[in-house]
Amino acid sequence: MKLMKHSGKIALLVAVIGVCGAALILFGARLGLWQPITGFGLYRSYFNWLGMIVAAVGVLAFVIHILRKERGGMLASGLAAIVGLVLLAPLAASTLNPTPRAAPIHDISTDTTNPPLFEVLNDTREGASNTLVYGGPELAEAQANSYPDIAPHETPLSVEAAYERALNVANEMGWEIIATDSDRQRFEATARTSVFYFADDVVVRVSPQGEGSRVDMRSVSRVGRSDQGVNAARIREFQDLFGA
């Protein structure tokens, strides 16, 4: 009976442990605890179970305190149940509104005819399982079918000004600039995803076009057959921040 009296506190403790566990799964790679792919594996294997356990313990404790008419316990256990439901929100969202399966490609370029080449970053990148060699016409066709909006960014800025603007945008987006070449107006960088901290490699190239310039970029995931649309989204964000 004494244990039942404290079931709300126990449920709240379970919820706190659950939140800490969820945070570790999502951001453990950022903290240097493991590789991003390990965190992703933990998410797929345990995250939903974590939410289910927290929610179940919270609901059970809530029922106990309702029967015992203990308002304090109801509040604590109800909060725990809500935490569990929040942890289950991604599962619920994907079940009610399934996200279309992303194309099985991980290398996106604004120029598929003459894609920007990586010269400094290479296949010895830490944790990389994908190469930086462009996939050719087959990849270009797959990209055109999946992301027809991805195209070069044209600007009235001079090549020099566009190059500086591109570097500023890259820094604003938090990329790690690996190599710059102001003479040829190109640079290479590594970008990381906010969740799981996956590393993707990026090359940006600025070239003259008419009275202005053209900014091309290529974003490549280090691991995985499909990037879940991350690289295309990164290019869109870069172009939006770059502006006219």
Secondary structure, DSSP 4 states (H G I P E B T S, - for coil): -HHHHTHHHHHHHHHHHHHHHHHHHHHTTTTTSS-HHHHHHHIIIIIHHHHHHHHHHHHHHHHHHHHHT-HHHHHHHHHHHHHHHHHTHHHHHHHHSPPPPPPS--EEES-SSSPPPPSSS-TT-TT--S-SS---HHHHHHHHHH-TT--PEEESS-HHHHHHHHHHHHHHTT-EEEEEETTTTEEEEEEE-SSTT-EEEEEEEEEEETTEEEEEEEEEESS-S--TTHHHHHHHHHHHHH--
